[in-house]
């Protein structure tokens, strides 16, 4: 499968960057200079570059020149926070040294765009990185480096099964599927490269899945139930029933809240305690929620072509940051936070995966 990149420099939505020394250290101290490029070659002019001295004692702001270069002198601390923005989007943020005098190359990676490919769901795991399952059943790891984007296909689901949802934890990747048999779970073990499968519920339809170690939690759509398995070989039990209403879909494990989050097609999000007990409704009216992601301060929801956000503090809706207000225009099939806390999203219609993004 061929990877194809967009060419526009005015609408970069990714924040992955590599700092590369270009020259030997100079004799000048307390300065920051460098160049901002796209994919290592295309200069990014007119970007806002901000340098904040440690402790907030000083903030200086400038714009990149036509060749993407910038320069600051007289910085008052040995380290500073450098950020780059363009068209209201935060593209890069990092702590840099002001002592070396070595110019920096900030290389911004563009979104991944794959030809004839449609992501169906996305997850992120500290051990495996960002993972995507596509419409045809391919499960891939998406990564980028100074050489550009890469897609590593881990395994494939047989074409007789319709893929639904994806989850990973440690060295295990699982996919819920549906077929004439019923709800079937596929498990891929990274260390051995082997795949096995398990029928979870004959004749029933499942969707979202969340892993926590060996335990599995799966949404059964029409029954509006979250069912729990202690491990691969155990029998399932109902963890939570959410009464009557629209079909349930997305499910994630919210590590910070130590709970499960489930969503239905009418825009309701529910918090489900891991030990059972009373389920709390967090929001309503968010439209058809296709995917969920849990950040440090917010819960994010993929709803059609938009990404919505509620506050952890009071579950109130908030305006998404600027980087999420100009999306690619297609249906958002998956959203996730990676191990570094950066945000990713997958566009089904355009076959595009965008990230890592720093959400302010």
C-alpha angles and dihedrals in degrees: 000000000000123000114222125193131207116241103209115110096189097068105044111158101179130088104192109129140172122207112217127183111236104180140014117279113278128220092250118099133200097032137121124200138152147115135277117217140167115237090348096291115053113078118228108218125190096025116146111243117194127188119193118189115228112276093022094272092135140015124188127181132194142153129248115253125237090277091050094253128140136178137191129181135184096042108172101218136050092241131037140179110247121194134178125204132181127183091350093308123121104228103171141009129175144143109254135185119248094192105069100060088215113145114236130226110211105196113194117203118218124226119287111250120182124196118243092357132124122191114218101184141356138207137169129216129183091232100041104028122214114355130188132189114204132210093264094053101262115144113205141177112227118207140154137205139161089294092059135254125341134194117200112191109215101182143328134238115226113260093242089071124074110221118229116167143359135214137166139189125176109321097345128092120185134187127193115218138175131215141146086292094058132241111358127181122211119202126196119195109206097201094056099026090228130140128206135171140213131193105230100183125001113225095007130106122233132186129165123045134189128189129206109178107302094342123097131203119193133185119228103204108206095036090050089224136140109212126196134213119189090210142337094284099043129096119255127246134187110264096179138359115204099199124230126339142083122344117282119238128156122052131177138168110244102210096187092051094038090226143098122257118208130182135195133208093260093064101262120140119198131195110219119194113231092227093049124250133115118357117218125213110226103182146354139196095042094129125234103345110208100174141009134208130185118214130180094269106012146040112226126205129196105219114175108298094346138076113219128194139205128189120250090218098063107354091245121149116256134189111263116243117268093260088066098044096076105049128170093267099245134104111288105233099178143006131190146159117233126219092273091055094253121140129239134183136186125217112210098195097049098035090235134144115196125196175198094011126173109222115209 
